């Protein structure tokens, strides 16, 4: 399940951008480049209806509804670029979920916020302000955890990326999940192209502690939602008022 892409720094070496086969995954792409063999993912189409697919001109990522009109994803899904365009222009993309009732809901967006600093490898977070609200009958927004889980807890990550050995299965657009033990699980390869921006929930809850970012030199890095909780909440508030990128 991950877009193995983002910003990585190590001993003064900064790597920016995406490796071959990374980046937002093209909806028609079925390429073979992938990471090393992964565990077989678990299908989770009926779980967490607030987790959906967010598209851009480059393809798609995974995103999570965190407000009635606000989606949390990865900054690199927006090419690390905050953008506001006229409502009369074609949208930047759409966010699509399968709601609690099993019906698909798709909403366009014209504003996106994407901040990342090259020396903060955990900061690859993006916000999309949807053009209209998603109703409570379709999905309940996830929340941002106030603190990291304990060392004996687990996280469950969700995403719409590729699946199977070496991430070669694509084009199905199913939601998958993987449960990982803390803290060793963060160093295991459990995501594939298309999962970027997907949430790491504290298992059994709808509290996001991190999002899928990418890997650096074989290590699974995550975007730390707890560390950047204030930034996320500030932008959720602006988005819910329809004012993302105005301040």
C-alpha atoms as one frame of an Amber mdcrd trajectory, in Angstrom:
protein
   0.000   0.000   0.000   2.482   3.904  -0.244   3.703   6.505  -2.433   7.328
   6.011  -1.454   8.111   9.664  -1.934   8.794  12.787   0.042  11.632  14.526
   1.806  14.360  12.559   3.533  17.449  13.856   5.296  20.265  11.819   6.771
  23.725  12.932   7.936  23.473  16.137   5.940  22.248  14.412   2.772  18.866
  15.687   1.588  16.843  13.744  -0.931  13.824  15.489  -2.395  11.118  14.205
  -4.680  10.114  10.710  -5.731  11.891   7.556  -6.722  10.947   5.846 -10.021
   7.436   4.518  -9.811   6.510   6.881  -6.985   4.563  10.121  -6.931   0.804
  10.348  -7.159  -0.295   7.137  -8.826  -1.824   7.514 -12.267  -5.285   5.995
 -12.386  -4.423   4.067 -15.535  -0.946   3.004 -14.470  -0.152  -0.663 -13.918
   3.617  -0.477 -13.914   5.880  -3.089 -12.338   8.369  -0.946 -10.423   7.856
  -1.459  -6.743   9.543  -1.953  -3.442  10.637  -5.225  -1.962   8.105  -7.953
  -1.208   5.361  -6.926   1.223   2.940  -8.828   3.374  -0.379  -9.548   1.696
  -2.737  -6.677   2.588  -6.135  -7.097   4.233  -9.181  -5.834   2.369 -11.008
  -3.133   4.353 -13.579  -1.626   1.986 -16.291  -1.495   4.650 -14.171   0.126
   7.367 -13.601   3.808   8.173 -15.834   5.432   5.513 -14.048   8.724   6.235
 -10.970   7.352   4.427 -11.174   7.858   0.671  -9.346   8.663  -2.556  -8.165
  12.190  -3.329  -7.211  12.942  -6.920  -5.045  15.651  -8.431  -3.763  16.376
 -11.918  -0.981  13.860 -11.230  -3.163  10.929 -10.176  -4.436   9.879  -6.747
  -3.522   9.479  -3.100  -5.374   8.399   0.033  -7.014  11.031   2.234  -9.107
  11.209   5.388 -12.085  13.419   6.149 -11.165  15.416   9.269 -13.951  18.021
   9.034 -17.208  18.276   7.152 -15.328  19.783   4.208 -11.685  19.090   5.061
  -9.361  16.278   3.985  -5.966  15.384   5.468  -3.435  13.812   3.104   0.265
  14.103   2.193   1.858  17.347   1.011   3.674  15.597  -1.807   0.296  14.577
  -3.234  -0.032  18.305  -4.049   3.587  18.466  -5.216   4.388  20.405  -2.002
   2.467  23.366  -3.414  -0.313  25.330  -1.691  -2.862  26.365  -4.302  -6.066
  28.385  -4.524  -7.908  28.707  -7.810 -11.141  30.371  -8.850 -14.316  28.413
  -8.255 -15.133  29.000 -11.930 -11.994  27.082 -12.953 -11.810  23.296 -13.226
 -11.172  21.830  -9.764  -7.767  20.731  -8.547  -9.258  17.283  -8.046 -11.928
  15.382  -6.138 -12.286  13.475  -2.881 -14.356  10.303  -3.049 -15.578   8.044
  -0.255 -17.953   5.133   0.043 -20.299   6.290   2.782 -21.828   4.476   5.715
 -24.807   3.618   3.523 -22.591   2.129   0.809 -23.169   5.021  -1.583 -20.251
   6.827  -3.211 -19.849  10.531  -2.507 -17.467  12.604  -4.618 -16.734  16.290
  -3.920 -14.350  18.575  -5.876 -11.874  20.965  -4.275 -10.317  24.259  -5.411
  -7.982  24.890  -2.463  -5.077  22.853  -1.126  -2.484  23.544   1.556   0.853
  21.723   1.515   3.731  22.519   3.866   7.000  20.630   4.205  10.436  21.487
   5.478  13.431  19.534   4.263  14.905  19.157   7.743  11.603  17.996   9.227
  11.178  14.562   7.700   7.943  14.064   9.604   6.253  17.110   8.086   4.643
  15.935   4.835   1.080  16.964   5.546  -1.502  18.420   3.190  -5.029  19.795
   3.600  -7.749  20.041   0.945 -10.772  22.305   1.402 -13.738  20.641  -0.278
 -16.169  22.792  -2.202 -19.069  21.461  -0.149 -19.653  19.457   3.014 -19.918
  15.689   3.307 -22.935  14.886   5.469 -22.906  13.065   8.784 -24.999  10.314
   7.228 -22.090   9.492   4.902 -19.081   9.706   7.235 -17.934  10.924  10.637
 -14.709  12.963  10.451 -11.634  11.443  12.086  -9.819  13.298  14.857  -6.143
  14.074  15.450  -4.591  12.272  18.412  -3.173  14.397  21.210  -0.324  11.999
  21.964   1.458   8.990  20.519   0.388   5.494  21.437   2.241   3.498  24.081
   5.012   1.135  23.074   2.806  -1.922  23.585  -0.081  -0.593  21.442  -0.680
  -0.990  17.728  -1.466   1.279  14.796  -3.666   0.418  11.826  -2.894   2.080
   8.496  -5.403   2.392   5.649  -4.849   3.149   1.984  -6.045   2.673  -1.586
  -2.659   1.809  -3.038  -1.405  -1.226  -4.863  -1.321  -4.588  -3.167   0.337
  -7.968  -3.151   3.996  -8.998  -3.432   6.176  -6.109  -4.634   3.035  -3.920
  -4.902   2.327  -5.231  -8.400  -1.458  -5.494  -8.138  -3.005  -2.208  -9.256
  -6.147  -0.750 -10.748  -8.581  -2.298  -8.257  -8.954   0.806  -6.044  -9.870
  -1.206  -2.970  -9.207   0.016   0.550  -6.578  -2.047   2.372  -5.308  -2.051
   5.926  -2.319  -3.295   7.901  -1.888  -3.478  11.657   1.580  -2.808  13.005
   3.078  -3.223  16.454   4.848  -0.297  18.074   7.523   0.764  17.726   9.115
  -1.797  15.400   6.202  -1.718  12.979   7.116   1.732  11.697  10.266   0.202
  10.222   8.387  -2.498   8.313   7.323  -2.075   4.711   3.542  -2.213   4.836
   2.475   0.370   2.238   2.543   0.673  -1.566   2.125   3.385  -4.228  -1.255
   5.083  -3.835  -1.360   4.928  -0.029   0.366   8.277   0.536  -1.627  10.460
   2.900  -3.440   7.461   4.340  -4.046   7.524   8.111  -2.302   5.596  10.851
  -5.065   5.207  13.427  -4.556   4.073  16.974  -6.048   0.621  16.497  -9.728
   0.467  17.369 -10.170   4.247  17.228 -10.622   7.033  14.681  -7.699   9.038
  16.105  -4.941   9.753  13.577  -1.404   9.720  14.974   0.403   9.879  11.612
  -0.099   9.646   7.865   1.681   7.687   5.156   4.608   9.671   3.828   7.140
   7.423   2.183  10.369   5.710   2.978  13.953   6.833   3.316  16.790   4.445
   2.579  14.597   1.440   3.350  12.939   2.893   6.459   9.227   3.610   6.594
   8.924   7.302   7.486   5.589   8.739   8.566   4.204  12.247   8.729   3.785
  12.889  12.460   0.249  14.211  12.998   0.685  14.451  16.769   3.798  16.607
  16.481   2.090  18.926  13.987  -1.361  18.766  15.561  -1.625  22.547  16.047
  -0.831  23.157  12.361  -3.418  20.601  11.307  -6.123  21.975  13.609  -5.491
  25.567  12.507  -5.912  24.576   8.871  -8.951  22.422   9.577 -10.560  25.429
  11.240  -9.723  27.703   8.291 -10.974  25.116   5.819 -14.248  24.582   7.640
 -14.861  28.340   7.430 -13.968  28.287   3.731 -10.838  30.349   4.348  -7.941
  27.925   3.682  -4.858  29.789   2.401  -6.320  33.201   3.240  -4.039  33.801
   6.203
